[in-house]
Amino acid sequence: MDIQNLNRLKETLTIRKMEMIVTLAELKSLTQTAEAFGRTVPSVSLTITRLEDLSGIKIFSKRGQSFVLSEDGVALVTLLKEMLRVFYEVAPKASSDV
């Protein structure tokens, strides 16, 4: 995963999209991920496809009905989990300071 791909990806990543990628990586199911986010399967699929197309990073591969992480996907999800951990650690402190 090169820096140009990460730069393109950071332009469109929201916390919700990060959570969606991590959830799909954990559940390996588009249907269960869509249910977890209260979205339709086509909506989640389109979100992931757009992120992959925009970034040039193939995050997932489909094997039967399961979604598995590519090599770059593993690196990305590891990074996203850490970013989300920091966000959830800092966000409550920041809102209590307002």
BALOBA-1460 file (C-alpha; in Angstrom, 3 decimals):
// residues 98
<rec num="1" residu="m" x="0.000" y="0.000" z="0.000"/>
<rec num="2" residu="d" x="1.722" y="3.169" z="-1.128"/>
<rec num="3" residu="i" x="1.405" y="6.708" z="0.206"/>
<rec num="4" residu="q" x="-0.446" y="8.012" z="-2.868"/>
<rec num="5" residu="n" x="-3.188" y="5.431" z="-2.355"/>
<rec num="6" residu="l" x="-3.452" y="6.370" z="1.322"/>
<rec num="7" residu="n" x="-3.637" y="10.068" z="0.439"/>
<rec num="8" residu="r" x="-6.517" y="9.448" z="-1.990"/>
<rec num="9" residu="l" x="-8.282" y="7.294" z="0.571"/>
<rec num="10" residu="k" x="-8.005" y="9.817" z="3.402"/>
<rec num="11" residu="e" x="-9.921" y="12.359" z="1.319"/>
<rec num="12" residu="t" x="-13.110" y="10.283" z="1.534"/>
<rec num="13" residu="l" x="-12.813" y="8.213" z="4.698"/>
<rec num="14" residu="t" x="-15.245" y="9.048" z="7.444"/>
<rec num="15" residu="i" x="-15.454" y="7.379" z="10.838"/>
<rec num="16" residu="r" x="-18.542" y="5.522" z="9.622"/>
<rec num="17" residu="k" x="-16.748" y="4.229" z="6.514"/>
<rec num="18" residu="m" x="-13.798" y="3.139" z="8.631"/>
<rec num="19" residu="e" x="-16.175" y="1.274" z="10.932"/>
<rec num="20" residu="m" x="-17.866" y="-0.309" z="7.917"/>
<rec num="21" residu="i" x="-14.578" y="-1.625" z="6.509"/>
<rec num="22" residu="v" x="-13.535" y="-3.019" z="9.890"/>
<rec num="23" residu="t" x="-16.956" y="-4.596" z="10.445"/>
<rec num="24" residu="l" x="-16.940" y="-6.254" z="7.023"/>
<rec num="25" residu="a" x="-13.432" y="-7.548" z="7.717"/>
<rec num="26" residu="e" x="-14.611" y="-9.055" z="11.007"/>
<rec num="27" residu="l" x="-17.989" y="-10.413" z="9.896"/>
<rec num="28" residu="k" x="-16.907" y="-11.367" z="6.356"/>
<rec num="29" residu="s" x="-20.550" y="-10.895" z="5.373"/>
<rec num="30" residu="l" x="-21.989" y="-8.036" z="3.364"/>
<rec num="31" residu="t" x="-25.499" y="-8.855" z="4.595"/>
<rec num="32" residu="q" x="-24.520" y="-8.834" z="8.274"/>
<rec num="33" residu="t" x="-22.487" y="-5.651" z="7.800"/>
<rec num="34" residu="a" x="-25.431" y="-3.935" z="6.104"/>
<rec num="35" residu="e" x="-27.711" y="-5.010" z="8.955"/>
<rec num="36" residu="a" x="-25.228" y="-3.718" z="11.542"/>
<rec num="37" residu="f" x="-25.277" y="-0.277" z="9.903"/>
<rec num="38" residu="g" x="-28.970" y="-0.167" z="9.046"/>
<rec num="39" residu="r" x="-28.083" y="0.013" z="5.345"/>
<rec num="40" residu="t" x="-28.919" y="-2.083" z="2.316"/>
<rec num="41" residu="v" x="-26.471" y="-4.613" z="0.914"/>
<rec num="42" residu="p" x="-26.121" y="-2.654" z="-2.363"/>
<rec num="43" residu="s" x="-25.357" y="0.520" z="-0.384"/>
<rec num="44" residu="v" x="-22.560" y="-1.116" z="1.605"/>
<rec num="45" residu="s" x="-21.210" y="-2.821" z="-1.505"/>
<rec num="46" residu="l" x="-21.157" y="0.479" z="-3.396"/>
<rec num="47" residu="t" x="-19.420" y="2.250" z="-0.521"/>
<rec num="48" residu="i" x="-16.644" y="-0.369" z="-0.414"/>
<rec num="49" residu="t" x="-16.300" y="-0.457" z="-4.213"/>
<rec num="50" residu="r" x="-16.041" y="3.337" z="-4.414"/>
<rec num="51" residu="l" x="-13.369" y="3.413" z="-1.711"/>
<rec num="52" residu="e" x="-11.414" y="0.707" z="-3.526"/>
<rec num="53" residu="d" x="-11.754" y="2.453" z="-6.886"/>
<rec num="54" residu="l" x="-10.814" y="5.857" z="-5.543"/>
<rec num="55" residu="s" x="-7.817" y="4.632" z="-3.587"/>
<rec num="56" residu="g" x="-6.582" y="2.016" z="-6.019"/>
<rec num="57" residu="i" x="-6.398" y="-0.400" z="-3.082"/>
<rec num="58" residu="k" x="-8.134" y="-3.750" z="-3.394"/>
<rec num="59" residu="i" x="-9.317" y="-4.140" z="0.199"/>
<rec num="60" residu="f" x="-11.453" y="-7.268" z="-0.113"/>
<rec num="61" residu="s" x="-11.775" y="-10.346" z="-2.271"/>
<rec num="62" residu="k" x="-14.944" y="-12.372" z="-2.424"/>
<rec num="63" residu="r" x="-14.660" y="-16.097" z="-1.772"/>
<rec num="64" residu="g" x="-18.047" y="-17.717" z="-2.160"/>
<rec num="65" residu="q" x="-20.338" y="-15.726" z="0.090"/>
<rec num="66" residu="s" x="-17.485" y="-14.474" z="2.307"/>
<rec num="67" residu="f" x="-15.371" y="-11.369" z="1.983"/>
<rec num="68" residu="v" x="-11.712" y="-11.780" z="2.862"/>
<rec num="69" residu="l" x="-9.044" y="-9.142" z="3.209"/>
<rec num="70" residu="s" x="-6.348" y="-8.739" z="0.612"/>
<rec num="71" residu="e" x="-2.765" y="-8.199" z="1.766"/>
<rec num="72" residu="d" x="-3.276" y="-4.435" z="1.487"/>
<rec num="73" residu="g" x="-6.647" y="-4.841" z="3.193"/>
<rec num="74" residu="v" x="-5.007" y="-6.460" z="6.214"/>
<rec num="75" residu="a" x="-2.595" y="-3.525" z="6.515"/>
<rec num="76" residu="l" x="-5.417" y="-1.014" z="6.056"/>
<rec num="77" residu="v" x="-7.735" y="-2.637" z="8.614"/>
<rec num="78" residu="t" x="-4.909" y="-2.783" z="11.148"/>
<rec num="79" residu="l" x="-4.385" y="0.953" z="10.648"/>
<rec num="80" residu="l" x="-8.121" y="1.722" z="10.770"/>
<rec num="81" residu="k" x="-8.580" y="-0.209" z="14.017"/>
<rec num="82" residu="e" x="-5.837" y="1.840" z="15.638"/>
<rec num="83" residu="m" x="-7.293" y="5.091" z="14.294"/>
<rec num="84" residu="l" x="-10.751" y="4.180" z="15.597"/>
<rec num="85" residu="r" x="-9.325" y="3.189" z="18.987"/>
<rec num="86" residu="v" x="-7.645" y="6.577" z="19.299"/>
<rec num="87" residu="f" x="-10.762" y="8.387" z="18.062"/>
<rec num="88" residu="y" x="-13.012" y="6.690" z="20.612"/>
<rec num="89" residu="e" x="-10.488" y="7.306" z="23.350"/>
<rec num="90" residu="v" x="-10.120" y="11.018" z="22.549"/>
<rec num="91" residu="a" x="-13.671" y="11.930" z="21.380"/>
<rec num="92" residu="p" x="-15.368" y="11.653" z="24.803"/>
<rec num="93" residu="k" x="-12.613" y="13.735" z="26.412"/>
<rec num="94" residu="a" x="-12.846" y="16.383" z="23.719"/>
<rec num="95" residu="s" x="-16.632" y="16.699" z="24.018"/>
<rec num="96" residu="s" x="-16.455" y="17.045" z="27.808"/>
<rec num="97" residu="d" x="-13.995" y="19.918" z="27.425"/>
<rec num="98" residu="v" x="-16.464" y="22.003" z="25.386"/>
